[in-house]
Amino acid sequence: MWSDLISCIESDADIKDKLSFLNTLINVHGINLEGEKEIKQIKTKIKELCSDATKRTEGLLLLYAVVHCSSTLYVDNWSQIVLGSLKIPDSIISREIPVRVVNRMLMNFGHDSDYSDVFSKVVPEILPILLDPKDDKIYKLSCQSLAACMRCVPEIAGTRVADIENLLLKELRNPYGEIVEAIGECFAALPVCVLHLQRKDGPVEYKEIWCNIFTKILNTMNSMFNSILRLTE
């Protein structure tokens, strides 16, 4: 299985084709590390590829594949590589893959106290990047990451909750179904995050939080409809 993985990474295929193949390998066949020697080889390969500007995307692809099965690889490799790639992406795809790594990391280990120090250092640096998506595909992945941040590390995500709300409300008019679905997922996570944030100031009603968020959504939608009506007059 690992020979297939490395062959895919090092092939001349298009990056999107490589990502598609890796998703199939991960989701259908599964990936298993077979020992410390193999883990060490994979770590070395990731660092080798990511340190070469012409091979960084392949290194990120390999990291994306292996973080599904080894928590050690997150701590040892993911943070600085992912942050560097998000801050200075070579292309949309080289920004997309690190966001996918972040999503997987949060889903797998967001509630694990052993990783709280890692999250507290890295997530504050990632949030501004997630709040500035560059296209629809990145927007969808960013929404998923923001939702995961709000569920798993609300004490950190809560510091940017107003910015998250603004980002979601701004894109409500987006016509693409996948984007609307991602926005809905993110809105669903907002009350948990706001509840955690407001508890510090005293008792707060979960129902009241939901009503406030829903009112903002309705106001935004009314504004959109009014704009459409003015255009048709």
N, C-alpha and C positions, 0 to 999 in steps of 0.2 A: 504493500500500500504506500509506504513512504517513498519507494523508488518511483512510483507513479506520480506522487506529489512533486518531488524534485524535478522530474522530467517535465512536468507541466510548467513549473516555475521557470525553468531554464529554456523552454521551447521558444520558437519565433512567433508563436501565436499572438493574436491581438490580446491586449490586456483584458478587455471585456470577456473574450472567450475563455481566458484563464480563470477569471472570477466565476464564470458560469460553471466551469469544470470543477473548481474547488467547492462550490456550493453543492454540486451533485455528490462529490466525494464525501463531504461532511454530513449532509442531510440524509443521503440514501445509504451509503456504505458505512459511515462512521469512521473515525480515526482513533487509533490507539497507539500510545507510546509504549515501546517494548523494553525500556530499561534506561538506566542513567546514562549509558554510553550514547544511546540514540538522542536523548534530551540534550546532551552536551553538543553533539554534532549539529542539531537543529539550532541551538543558541548561536553557535559559531557561524552558521550559514546566514542566519538573520542579520547578525551584526556585520558580517562581510558584505552582504547585499545592500544594507541600509547605509553603510558608510561610503558607498559608491553612488554619486549623483545620478549616473546613467542606469543604475540597477535598483534604485530606492523603491520604486513601485513594486518590483518583484519581491523585495524584502518585506514590504508591507503585506503583500499577498500571502507570503509564507507565515508571517506573524498572525494574520487573520485566520489562517487554517489551523494553526497549532494552539491558539489560545482557547479553542473549544474543548481541549482535553487536558490541559496542564495549568494549574493555578500558579505554579512556580514561574512559568514563563511570563505571566503578567508582571509580577513584581520585578523580575530580573531584566525584562526587556521593554515592556510596553510603554511606560510613562514618557520617558524622554524622546523615544523614537516617534511616538504618536503625537506628542506636543510639537516637536520640530516639524513634522510633516503637515500638521494642521495650520501652523503659523506661516509656513512658506511652502504651499503646495505647488508642485510642478504643473498640475492639471486638475480638472474636476475629479477624475478617477483617483488621483493620488490624495485627494481630500476625502473622497467617498470611503475609501478603504479604512483609514484611521477612525472615521466616525463609526464604521461597522465594528471595529475593534472595541471602541468605547462602549457601544451598545451591548456587545457580548460580555465585556468585563462587568458592567453594571448588573446585567441580568444574572450572571453566575455568582458574583461575589458582593453585590451591593448591600446585602444584609449581614455580611460576615464581619464581625468585630475585628478579626485579624487584619483586615484591610483598611480599617478606619483611618490610620495614619496616611496611607497612600492616597485615599480619596480626599482627605482634608488638605493635602498639599497640591494635588493635581486638578481636582474638579473646579476650584475657583479660576484656574487658568484656562480650562476648557470652556466654561460657560460663555464668556464673551465671544468665542469662536462659534459656538452653537447658535448664539443669538444673531449671527450675521451670515446666514446661508447664502450661497451664491447662485443657486439654481433650484428648480423644483425637486430634483432627486436628492440634493443635499438638504433641502428644506424638510423633506419627508423624514430622512434619517436623523436630522437635528431634532425634530419634534419627538421622535422615539427616544433619543438620548435625553432630552429635557424631561420627558415623562419619567424615564428611569431615574434620573437625578432627583426629581421631586418625590418619588416613592421611596427611594433607597437612602438618600442623603438630604432630607428636607431642611436640615439645619444649615446646609450650604446653599442649596438651590433657592431657599427662601429669601436670601439676600438680594436675589434678582427677580423676584416674583412679579413685580410691576413690569419689568422689561419683557418677561415671558408672556404676560397677558397682552401687552402691546403687539408683540410679534404675531401672536395667534389671531388677534382681532384684525390686524392689518391684512392677513391672508384669507379671511373668511370668504372673500369674493372669488378666490381661486376656483376655476371650473373643474379641475381634475379630481376625480373620485379618490385616488390614493392620497392626495394632499388633504382633502377634507377628512378622510379617515384618520390620518396622522394628527390633524388638528384636534379631532374629537378625542383621540387617545390622550393627548396632552392636556386638554381641558378637564378630562376625567381625573387626572392626577393633581390638578391644581388645588382642590379643596383640602386634600390631605396635607399638602405643603403649607397652605395658608393656616390651617388649623394648628399645625406644629409651631408656626411662627407666632401666631396671636396668643397662644396659650401662655407665653412668657409675660403677657400684659394682663392676665387674668382670665376668668371663665369666658368661653366663647361657644356659640351654638354652631354646630356643623351645618344645620339647615340654613342658618343665616348666611353662612359663607357661600353655600350653593346658590342661594337667592341672589346675592350680590353679583356673583359671576354670571348667572343666567341673565340678569338684568343688563349687564354690559353687552352680552351677546345679542340680546334682543334690540338694544339701542343701536348697535352696529348694523344689524340687519335692516332695521327701519331706515337708517341713513342710506344704506345701499339701495333699498327699494325707492326711496325718494329721489335719489340721483338718477335711477333708471327712468322714473316717471317724468322727471324734468327733461331728460333727453328725448323722450317720445312726444313731448308736447309740441 
